[in-house]
Each structure stands twice: as structure tokens, then as C-alpha cells.
């Protein structure tokens, strides 16, 4: 299995100071490498269909409505599935969640991967790189330590952080995660429209608390 993880919002807790009310982490998974390769090629073609340069990096937050709909509608037939964890920070009991942006970020990524645990033996996991080298190394260490088999050996074949600019499939995770985030943070008409475009790919979205 190949898994690609990205986030939307931020792990900060200072809501009055501008931190996002929601923090969403999404894991997009492919059961076979061939499916991942086919989806990657599809994304390359969709850039052209959307009128974008071949080298442009896809970001949900920075894309127009036209681009979002073109990409999400276009990847919906591809053979992947996703699960997301949505944290409503307004309702969190601060006493039972890890303190600090880095620890909280690791915690939510771990919750998201936990939804896939039974399928993760021998899996390769790519996580969008952010926060610098120290942050990335700590995250990979956290995942490796918390995902082990009954024999105590690492469950995953590989876990690494990557620059999303170099990965169509991390960009896919960004687009999917953005669609999920929009369905929660926006309350107006059409808030769920983007998510509906990829509903066939959705296995589970967990809201905490």
C-alpha cells in the first residue's frame, strides 16, 4: 500500500490570535503501485485540461473554483480511497491532547494513520514536508515508534516527508484535504460541493472530539 498524507488548517491553539478553528489531516491510499502511477498521470493530464502550466503545484487553498472542480472531478474515477480526521479545536479538552504545535500535529497524523492500521504492514507512507528538517525527523520518528507489529518490528516499509512540489500524489492529498476542510469550516450553500465530487473515494471522516 502507498499512503500520502497532507493537512489543512494549522495545529495552533490560539484561536483568538488567528489559529484555524479546524485542523484536518487526510490520508490518501493506493492498494497497488500501478494505481498510484495511473493517478499520477491523470493529474498531469488534468493540469492541461484546467489550463495550468505542467509544472504548477496544486494547492486547494490557492486554486480557483474552476481548477478545484476540474481536478477533483477528474481524479474521482481513479483507484484510491481516503480517510480524514477533523479536529474541532473549539471543543477540545486541552487536558487530554498533547501540548505544543509539533506534538499536537504528530498526534493528529497518528490518529489518521490509525484508521488504516490493519492495511499498513509493508506500506510506504509519504507525508507533506513542513516545519523544517527537525520537525520532519521528529514526525517520522513518532510514526515509526507508534506503528509496530506484534513482534515489535516497524509495521511500515518506509515513512518519509517530502516536498509536495515534487509529488503529484501529495498534491492530490492536499486537494482532497482542502475539500474536506471546506465542508466543515464553511456553513454557506455549497460548502459540501467539492467533497461531493470525490465522495466515491471517501471511506471515513472522523470528527473529534
C-alpha positions in Angstrom: 0.0 0.0 0.0 1.1 3.6 -0.7 -0.2 6.3 1.5 0.0 10.1 1.0 -0.8 12.5 3.9 -1.4 16.2 4.0 -3.2 18.6 6.2 -5.4 21.7 6.1 -5.6 24.4 8.8 -2.9 24.6 11.4 -2.1 22.8 14.7 -2.0 26.0 16.7 -4.4 26.5 19.6 -4.6 30.3 19.8 -8.0 30.7 18.1 -8.3 34.3 19.2 -4.9 35.0 17.7 -5.7 33.6 14.3 -5.3 29.9 14.5 -7.8 27.9 12.5 -10.9 26.5 14.3 -10.4 23.2 12.5 -7.4 21.1 11.8 -7.8 18.3 9.2 -5.4 15.5 8.3 -6.2 13.3 5.3 -4.5 10.1 4.2 -5.0 9.1 0.6 -4.2 5.4 -0.1 -3.5 3.2 -3.1 -3.6 -0.5 -2.7 -1.2 -1.0 -5.7 1.6 1.0 -7.2 0.1 0.7 -10.7 -3.0 2.5 -9.4 -0.8 5.3 -8.0 1.1 5.6 -11.3 -2.1 5.8 -13.3 -3.5 8.5 -11.0 -0.3 10.5 -11.2 -0.5 10.5 -15.0 -4.2 11.5 -14.8 -3.2 14.5 -12.6 -0.7 15.6 -15.2 -3.3 15.5 -17.9 -5.8 17.4 -15.7 -3.4 20.3 -15.3 -3.6 20.7 -19.1 -7.4 20.4 -19.1 -7.5 23.1 -16.4 -5.3 25.4 -18.4 -2.4 25.2 -15.9 1.3 25.0 -16.7 2.7 21.5 -16.4 5.0 22.5 -13.6 2.4 24.2 -11.4 1.9 22.8 -7.9 -1.7 22.1 -7.0 -3.0 23.7 -3.7 -6.6 23.7 -2.8 -6.4 27.0 -1.0 -4.7 28.7 -3.9 -6.8 27.3 -6.7 -9.8 28.8 -8.4 -13.2 27.2 -8.3 -12.7 26.0 -11.9 -9.4 24.3 -11.1 -10.7 22.7 -7.9 -13.7 21.2 -9.7 -11.6 20.1 -12.7 -9.1 18.3 -10.6 -11.4 16.7 -8.1 -14.0 15.6 -10.7 -11.1 14.3 -12.9 -9.5 12.2 -10.2 -12.7 10.7 -8.8 -12.6 7.7 -11.2 -9.0 6.9 -10.1 -8.4 3.9 -7.9 -7.7 5.4 -4.5 -9.5 5.9 -1.2 -9.1 8.4 1.6 -9.8 8.8 5.3 -9.6 12.0 7.3 -9.6 13.2 10.9 -11.2 16.5 11.5 -10.3 18.3 14.8 -12.8 20.9 16.0 -10.4 22.8 18.3 -13.3 24.9 19.7 -14.5 21.7 21.6 -11.2 20.2 22.6 -10.4 19.4 26.2 -6.9 20.8 26.3 -6.1 18.5 29.3 -6.2 15.3 27.2 -4.4 16.4 24.0 -0.7 16.8 23.5 0.6 20.3 24.2 2.6 22.3 21.6 2.1 22.6 17.8 4.5 19.8 17.0 3.2 17.3 19.5 -0.4 18.0 18.5 0.4 17.7 14.8 2.1 14.3 15.4 -0.9 13.2 17.4 -3.4 14.0 14.7 -1.3 12.4 11.9 -1.1 9.3 14.1 -4.9 9.3 14.6 -5.3 9.4 10.8 -2.9 6.6 10.1 -4.5 4.6 12.9 -7.6 4.4 10.7 -5.5 2.4 8.1 -3.6 0.3 10.6 -4.9 -3.1 9.5 -3.6 -2.4 6.0 -0.2 -0.9 6.8 2.0 -3.9 7.0 4.8 -3.2 4.5 3.2 0.1 3.5 5.1 3.2 2.2 4.0 6.5 3.7 4.8 9.9 2.3 3.9 13.0 4.4 3.9 16.6 3.1 7.1 18.2 4.4 6.7 21.3 6.5 8.2 22.9 9.6 11.8 22.3 8.7 14.1 19.3 9.0 13.9 18.9 12.8 10.0 18.9 12.6 10.1 16.3 9.8 12.5 14.0 11.5 10.5 14.1 14.7 7.3 13.3 12.9 8.9 10.3 11.1 10.3 9.0 14.4 7.0 9.4 16.1 5.2 7.4 13.4 7.9 4.7 13.4 7.7 4.3 17.1 3.9 4.1 17.3 3.3 1.8 14.3 4.8 -1.5 15.1 3.7 -5.1 14.6 3.1 -7.7 17.3 6.8 -8.7 17.0 7.8 -5.2 17.9 9.3 -4.5 14.4 8.3 -1.5 12.4 4.9 -2.0 10.6 5.7 0.3 7.8 8.2 -0.4 5.0 9.0 3.3 4.8 7.8 6.6 6.3 9.3 9.9 5.0 8.4 13.5 4.5 8.6 15.0 1.0 8.2 18.4 -0.6 4.8 18.3 -2.2 6.1 20.2 -5.2 7.8 17.0 -6.3 4.8 14.7 -5.7 1.5 14.8 -7.7 0.1 12.4 -5.1 0.9 14.6 -2.2 -0.8 17.4 -4.2 -3.8 15.1 -4.6 -3.9 14.7 -0.8 -3.8 18.5 -0.5 -6.8 18.9 -2.8 -8.8 16.2 -1.1 -8.0 17.5 2.4 -9.0 21.0 1.3 -12.3 19.7 0.1 -12.9 18.0 3.5 -11.9 21.2 5.4 -14.2 23.3 3.3 -17.2 21.1 4.1 -16.7 21.9 7.8 -15.4 25.4 8.1 -17.9 26.9 5.7 -21.5 27.0 6.6 -22.9 28.6 3.5 -24.7 27.0 0.5 -22.4 24.7 -1.5 -19.9 24.2 1.4 -20.0 20.4 0.6 -19.8 20.7 -3.2 -16.1 19.9 -3.6 -16.3 17.0 -1.2 -19.3 15.6 -3.2 -17.1 15.5 -6.3 -14.9 12.8 -4.6 -17.5 11.2 -2.4 -16.9 7.8 -4.2 -13.3 7.9 -2.9 -14.3 8.6 0.7 -14.1 5.7 3.2 -14.3 7.5 6.5 -14.1 11.0 8.0 -13.8 11.1 11.8 -14.6 14.3 13.8 -13.0 14.8 17.2 -14.0 15.5 19.8 
